[in-house]
Amino acid sequence: MECISPQELARTMLRRGDILQAVAAEVRDKTKPGDKVLDPFCGSGVLLAVASRLKRQVRGCDIGPEMVDFASKLIARHGGQEGDIQVGDATSLSMPTSSFNFVITSIPGWNTVKYSNAREALEAKSQQDYWLQMRQAIGEMRRVLKPGGSCMFVQSQETAARMATLAREADLPTNFVMVPGAR
Ligand SMILES: C[S@@+](CC[C@H](N)C(=O)[O-])C[C@H]1O[C@@H](n2cnc3c(N)ncnc32)[C@H](O)[C@@H]1O
């Protein structure tokens, strides 16, 4: 399976001006300057950089240390302010309950791309195991959101449909920005 670097991930996302505009519109609509925004699968940090440019306080985690390192620098450069980016597991977040206004993220695909050579990103043994972990991650997003907070996923249509079901089950208010052609 191919291993995608933080640089490639960032290049792919930064080329999609249409998607980044939709993300910015949603951040503006759902939050105000100074609000706290989390990306628990932050990858290269592009989504958080969009929120950071809009003067939201951004925090993120990723299982891959190389992603975290890259995202911290990208957010400072493109977002105009420092983000708080740490190595962490989205299925078991270290952040306190009810501490964010908004969650913005793209979940990793099942068995499509490898994000890290250091550790298999999301060590799901089967597709069923993978969706169980996604359910756990959604539960964590729900836990760390303040009352009235909501979540936005930037995903392929196929993944979005599954995530919509999990989000409904967890009573997590969710919007989607679709990425045509994404896996
Ligand atoms: C689709 S990519 C994120 C792309 C990101 N939105 C961007 O713009 O670069 C998914 C990310 O989830 C990370 N990941 C996989 N399993 C994880 C876990 N259990 N906890 C946190 N991050 C994880 C991968 O390392 C990868 O960087």
The ligand as an SDF file (V2000), in Angstrom:
LIG
                    3D

 27 29  0  0  0  0  0  0  0  0999 V2000
   -7.2980   11.7840    5.6910 C   0  0  0  0  0  0  0  0  0  0  0  0
   -5.8470   12.1100    6.6200 S   0  0  0  0  0  0  0  0  0  0  0  0
   -6.1020   13.7420    7.1980 C   0  0  0  0  0  0  0  0  0  0  0  0
   -5.9260   14.7670    6.1340 C   0  0  0  0  0  0  0  0  0  0  0  0
   -5.9300   16.1590    6.6590 C   0  0  0  0  0  0  0  0  0  0  0  0
   -7.2970   16.6750    6.7450 N   0  0  0  0  0  0  0  0  0  0  0  0
   -5.0750   17.0710    5.8010 C   0  0  0  0  0  0  0  0  0  0  0  0
   -5.5870   18.0760    5.3150 O   0  0  0  0  0  0  0  0  0  0  0  0
   -3.8830   16.7910    5.6440 O   0  0  0  0  0  0  0  0  0  0  0  0
   -6.1200   11.1370    8.0570 C   0  0  0  0  0  0  0  0  0  0  0  0
   -5.0420   11.2740    9.1170 C   0  0  0  0  0  0  0  0  0  0  0  0
   -5.4540   10.4810   10.2330 O   0  0  0  0  0  0  0  0  0  0  0  0
   -4.2740   10.0220   10.8840 C   0  0  0  0  0  0  0  0  0  0  0  0
   -4.6660    8.9230   11.7860 N   0  0  0  0  0  0  0  0  0  0  0  0
   -4.8890    7.6230   11.5070 C   0  0  0  0  0  0  0  0  0  0  0  0
   -5.2970    6.9700   12.6080 N   0  0  0  0  0  0  0  0  0  0  0  0
   -5.3610    7.8800   13.6070 C   0  0  0  0  0  0  0  0  0  0  0  0
   -5.7410    7.8340   14.9830 C   0  0  0  0  0  0  0  0  0  0  0  0
   -6.1560    6.6960   15.5570 N   0  0  0  0  0  0  0  0  0  0  0  0
   -5.6940    8.9690   15.7100 N   0  0  0  0  0  0  0  0  0  0  0  0
   -5.2730   10.1370   15.1480 C   0  0  0  0  0  0  0  0  0  0  0  0
   -4.8800   10.2420   13.8610 N   0  0  0  0  0  0  0  0  0  0  0  0
   -4.9340    9.1380   13.0970 C   0  0  0  0  0  0  0  0  0  0  0  0
   -3.3340    9.6630    9.7550 C   0  0  0  0  0  0  0  0  0  0  0  0
   -1.9910    9.6530   10.1930 O   0  0  0  0  0  0  0  0  0  0  0  0
   -3.6520   10.7910    8.7460 C   0  0  0  0  0  0  0  0  0  0  0  0
   -2.7250   11.8390    8.8740 O   0  0  0  0  0  0  0  0  0  0  0  0
  1  2  1  0
  2  3  1  0
  2 10  1  0
  3  4  1  0
  4  5  1  0
  5  6  1  0
  5  7  1  0
  7  8  2  0
  7  9  1  0
 10 11  1  0
 11 12  1  0
 11 26  1  0
 12 13  1  0
 13 14  1  0
 13 24  1  0
 14 15  1  0
 14 23  1  0
 15 16  2  0
 16 17  1  0
 17 18  1  0
 17 23  2  0
 18 19  1  0
 18 20  2  0
 20 21  1  0
 21 22  2  0
 22 23  1  0
 24 25  1  0
 24 26  1  0
 26 27  1  0
M  CHG  2   2   1   9  -1
M  END
$$$$
